[in-house]
Amino acid sequence: MATVLLSLGSNIEPRRHLDAAVAALRQRFGAVRVSRYYRTPAVGFSGPDFLNAGAAIETELEPAALNDWLHALEAAHGRRRDGPRFSSRTLDVDIVLYDARVMRGEGHLEIPRAELRHAFVLGPLAEIAPDFIEPVSGRTLAALWREHPDRGRFERLAQDASAGA
């Protein structure tokens, strides 16, 4: 079994889509650790705020098969891939870390995922898996998060998001 950390996001009916994605993950993989939901501005385009979260699963699926399953989950929730890459979306679920693997594959599969540098990816994952070691740097997610330049601003956004929930 591999431990896999996922990043989840949505800015179209985000609470509904994230809740449904978490339910689908639990149905397929059993126990799933999920972070709080964080409200964050869109990155790379002008659009409504996103709700972002992190999730940890255990799976026997290899990365490519898991990525295919996640793409099918996104499609089941209305995710379209025929528009601009940076645009509003019903559901975005990405493999960020898969045990200690470092790899690239088809379908934008990149482990560790470059988006780990963003607070909206690193923060939720550090919340649920602080001792997970990022394989390139050899550092824990907690250590990377402590040094992140947007940490304080991101934590304030998390409080704002939970107040409106």
PyMOL commands that set and color helices and strands:
alter all, ss='L'
color gray80, all
select helices_A, chain A and resi 14-29+63-76+114-117+119-128+141-146+151-163
alter helices_A, ss='H'
color red, helices_A
select strands_A, chain A and resi 2-10+33-34+38-40+50-59+92-98+103-105+109-111+133-134+139-140
alter strands_A, ss='S'
color yellow, strands_A
deselect
rebuild
show_as cartoon
